[in-house]
Amino acid sequence: MRALTVGMLVVAVLAACSGQDPSAPYRLTGAEPVPGSFDWWLLPPEDDPEISVADAFGRLPGAGEEPASFVALGRVRNELDGSVGPTAWLFVTPHLCFATAKGDLVSPGRFGDGDACTDDNLYVQGVDARTGEVLGGFTAFDTVEGWTPARAGAPAPIEVRTQAGTTRLH
């Protein structure tokens, strides 16, 4: 009986160890400022996600409009007021710019001067990783060296198709 109990315990431990956390490579590893945003920082997550990264991305304004976006799992802190958001899927998309006109998000291409955006323009958006609520976004500007959030690993890219197009999430 003892051998059977020990054997079942070993099988249970091995099964638990082999279960990979799909969000592990996306997790932020430390606090870091977002370049060109002046007062926004990224922090490691506190919770595990309850929605998938693909589901979260599909909820965003502009999802699918650009061919690539970097993804991280973490929280956002505003240095100006000290507020910290919940654990969220954070999407950093180059060449995605929004301006506001009477409170609405408007693509810069609709201003008449063509595409005022460059690949150095970054738009950071968050989706609550537990509820799926879109948390908002802010602009940033890439560094000369290029910037991606410091994550625990290098997640395999996935393609997400939306009505606006297909985006490769890195």
Summary of the structure (lengths in Angstrom):
residues: 170
radius of gyration: 19.1
end to end distance: 49.4
largest distance: 78.9
contacts: 492
relative contact order: 0.24
helix: 17%
strand: 35%
